[in-house]
Amino acid sequence: METLPIAPIGRILSNSGASRATKDAKIELSKCLTELGDEIAKESVEIAKYSGRKTVKASDIELALKLKF
């Protein structure tokens, strides 16, 4: 599985208030966000299919995220 690039992950941590973060922390957050994104994407596809569509809409992703949390 391909993970998200480390540089944007560093910016996310920085924007969240971290003054510094180790490379290991960035890699771990990248893995976690990738896994979470995969789960939300799969659920979004199922929602679109259930709605009789092949196209995933932003509303499908929003609903999948709400169902996840």
C-alpha positions in Angstrom: 0.0 0.0 0.0 1.3 3.4 -0.9 1.3 6.0 1.8 0.9 9.8 1.7 4.1 11.9 1.2 5.9 12.9 4.3 6.3 16.6 3.6 2.6 17.4 3.7 2.3 15.3 6.8 4.9 17.4 8.4 2.9 20.5 7.5 -0.3 19.0 9.0 1.6 18.4 12.2 3.1 21.9 12.1 -0.3 23.5 11.5 -1.7 21.5 14.4 0.8 23.1 16.7 3.8 20.8 16.7 7.0 22.8 16.7 8.9 19.7 15.8 8.2 16.1 14.8 10.4 13.2 14.2 10.5 11.4 10.9 9.1 8.3 12.6 6.1 10.4 13.8 5.5 11.7 10.3 5.7 8.2 8.8 3.3 6.8 11.4 0.8 9.5 10.8 1.1 9.0 7.1 0.3 5.2 7.6 -2.6 6.0 9.8 -4.1 8.6 7.5 -3.7 6.2 4.5 -5.5 3.4 6.3 -8.3 5.7 7.4 -8.6 7.1 3.9 -8.8 3.7 2.4 -11.6 2.7 4.8 -13.5 5.9 4.1 -13.0 5.5 0.3 -14.3 1.9 0.4 -17.4 2.9 2.4 -18.0 5.8 0.0 -18.0 3.4 -2.9 -20.5 1.2 -1.1 -22.7 4.2 -0.5 -22.6 5.2 -4.1 -23.4 1.7 -5.2 -26.3 1.5 -2.8 -27.6 4.8 -4.3 -27.5 3.2 -7.7 -24.5 5.3 -8.9 -21.0 4.4 -10.2 -19.8 7.9 -9.4 -18.7 8.7 -5.8 -19.8 12.2 -4.7 -18.5 14.4 -2.0 -21.7 13.7 0.0 -20.8 10.0 -0.1 -17.5 10.7 1.5 -19.0 13.0 4.1 -21.6 10.3 5.0 -18.9 7.6 5.2 -16.9 9.9 7.5 -19.9 10.5 9.7 -20.6 6.7 9.9 -17.0 6.0 10.8 -17.0 8.5 13.7 
